[in-house]
Amino acid sequence: MQHYKSLAEMNRANGFPPPEHPLLSVYRCTQTCGMGERAFTSDFYMIGFKKLRSGSILYGRTKYDHDTGSMMFVKPRQIIEFKNPEFEEDAFIIFIHEDFLSGHNLHEDITRYSFFEYETNEALHVSPREEKIIWDLFFSIEAEYKDNPDEYSRDIILTHIDSMLRYAQRFYKRQFINRAELSGKTVSKFSEALNTYFKNGSLLTSGLPTVTALANQLNLSTRYLSDLLKQETGKTAIELIHIHLINEAKNRLKGEDRSVSEIAYLLGFENLPYFSRLFKKETGISPNQFRKQILN
């Protein structure tokens, strides 16, 4: 698989003009963006805006097609593949080398934008008003990118990119709210998957349930699932798993004549101190104190 370490190499291989900056490439597409028809990885973050008429874009585990959202976000070393994409309107792609962020707040902040971990079927849908905001920011980035660089250029460009990411985060929250019915179904499916995990003996065979395993079962990325659950319930996926585990522990401490360590093992905990810490974090008391309260 092709891996691009430099923007110059990637642009040259895909018929793009040479980048104006060795660590940043800003490209506006009219009807199509080349990118070949082979999977590749790179050392760059990618922000893309597009409305596909035909073709497809693949990244993560799923396919992006013309029925899904307008914005996509790809992190470095994530596999991506373009297959003859044709756009209904103008599109843009921004490639940002990791090194371009060095020494700037965005170097750390960009890792907190969880949508870089989303799958293609979780792309961002934008309204006409939101689309205008994104394009205005792109034009500001493009103008600075094509202008003669000076000591302020990089900081101005990164400020606009940061604004674009902040708006994307806001728009995703709106998307979660607008799709409340779909989100509610996902919360229900998550709860069902968690209940099934407890009932079918997976605690003993596979250990503690993980967000990754449950997300895979629901065909969602771990970050998207956690963000959606947070929006709907106020709790992340791991927090909901912990609540479910401790509720089950409390039930067994009340109704079973087993030691705390035996119950911890049956719940998939190999480390008793970890179980005790988690139990106290959720309830305010230790498992032994909880049992004593029941007996008293």
Residue pairs with C-beta under 8 A, 6 or more apart in sequence:
1 38
1 39
1 40
1 41
1 79
2 13
2 38
2 39
2 40
2 41
3 40
3 41
3 42
3 77
4 10
4 13
4 40
4 41
4 42
4 43
4 44
5 42
5 43
6 22
6 97
7 19
7 21
7 22
7 23
7 24
7 25
7 44
7 95
7 97
8 18
8 19
8 22
10 16
10 25
10 40
10 42
10 44
10 95
11 17
11 18
11 19
11 25
12 18
13 36
14 34
14 35
14 36
15 34
16 25
16 27
16 34
17 27
19 25
19 95
20 26
20 145
20 146
21 100
21 145
21 149
22 97
23 96
23 97
23 99
23 100
24 94
24 95
24 96
24 97
24 100
24 145
24 157
25 44
25 93
25 94
25 95
26 92
26 94
26 138
26 141
26 142
26 145
26 146
27 33
27 92
27 93
27 94
27 95
28 90
28 91
28 92
28 138
28 142
29 50
29 87
29 90
29 91
29 92
29 93
30 87
30 90
31 86
31 87
32 55
32 84
32 85
32 86
32 87
33 50
33 82
33 85
33 87
33 91
33 93
34 82
35 82
35 85
36 82
37 81
37 82
37 83
37 84
38 81
39 58
39 79
39 80
39 81
40 79
40 80
40 81
41 76
41 77
41 78
41 79
41 80
42 76
42 77
42 95
43 76
43 77
43 97
43 98
44 76
44 95
44 96
44 97
44 98
45 73
45 74
45 75
45 76
45 95
45 96
45 98
45 110
45 116
46 72
46 73
46 74
46 80
46 93
46 94
46 95
46 96
47 71
47 72
47 73
47 93
47 94
47 96
47 161
47 164
47 165
48 57
48 71
48 72
48 73
48 74
48 91
48 92
48 93
48 94
49 70
49 71
49 91
49 92
49 134
49 135
49 138
50 57
50 70
50 72
50 85
50 87
50 91
50 92
51 66
51 70
51 87
51 88
51 89
51 91
52 64
52 65
52 66
52 85
52 86
52 87
52 88
53 66
53 86
53 87
53 88
54 66
54 84
54 85
54 86
55 82
55 83
55 84
55 85
55 86
56 63
56 64
56 65
56 83
56 84
56 85
57 63
57 64
57 72
57 80
57 81
57 82
57 83
57 85
57 120
58 64
58 79
58 80
58 81
58 83
58 120
59 72
59 74
59 78
59 79
59 80
59 81
59 119
59 120
60 78
60 79
60 118
60 119
60 120
60 221
61 119
62 119
62 120
62 121
62 219
63 120
63 121
64 72
64 120
64 121
64 123
66 88
68 120
68 121
68 123
68 125
69 122
69 123
69 124
69 125
69 126
70 123
70 124
70 125
70 126
70 131
71 123
71 124
71 126
71 134
71 168
72 120
72 123
72 124
73 113
73 115
73 116
73 118
73 124
73 168
74 80
74 116
75 116
75 117
76 98
92 138
92 142
94 138
94 141
94 161
96 161
100 154
100 158
101 107
101 110
101 158
104 154
104 155
104 158
105 162
106 158
106 161
106 162
109 162
110 116
110 165
113 165
113 168
113 169
114 223
114 224
114 226
114 227
115 122
115 124
115 168
115 169
115 172
115 223
115 224
115 227
117 221
117 222
117 223
117 224
118 221
118 223
118 224
119 220
119 221
119 224
121 219
122 220
122 221
122 224
124 168
124 171
124 172
124 175
125 175
126 134
126 171
130 167
130 171
133 167
134 164
134 167
134 168
137 160
137 163
137 164
137 167
138 164
140 160
141 157
141 160
141 161
141 164
144 153
144 156
144 157
144 160
145 157
147 153
172 227
173 231
176 183
176 227
176 228
176 231
176 232
177 231
180 232
183 228
183 231
183 232
184 232
186 218
186 220
186 225
186 228
186 229
186 232
187 228
187 229
187 232
187 233
189 218
190 214
190 218
190 225
190 229
190 237
190 240
193 214
193 217
193 218
194 209
194 214
194 240
194 241
194 244
197 203
197 209
197 214
198 244
198 248
202 209
203 209
203 266
203 267
203 268
204 266
204 268
206 213
206 268
207 268
207 270
208 241
208 245
208 267
208 268
208 269
209 241
209 268
210 241
211 222
211 225
211 226
211 237
211 238
211 241
212 222
214 225
214 237
214 241
215 221
215 222
215 224
215 225
215 237
218 225
220 228
222 237
225 237
226 236
226 237
226 238
229 235
229 236
229 237
229 240
230 236
233 240
235 243
242 278
242 281
242 282
243 282
245 267
245 278
246 278
246 279
246 282
246 283
248 267
249 263
249 264
249 267
249 275
249 279
249 287
250 283
250 290
252 258
252 263
252 266
252 267
253 260
253 263
253 287
253 290
253 291
253 294
254 294
256 263
258 266
260 272
260 275
260 276
260 287
260 288
260 291
261 272
263 287
264 272
264 275
264 276
264 287
267 275
269 275
275 287
276 286
276 287
279 285
279 286
279 287
279 290
280 286
283 290
285 293
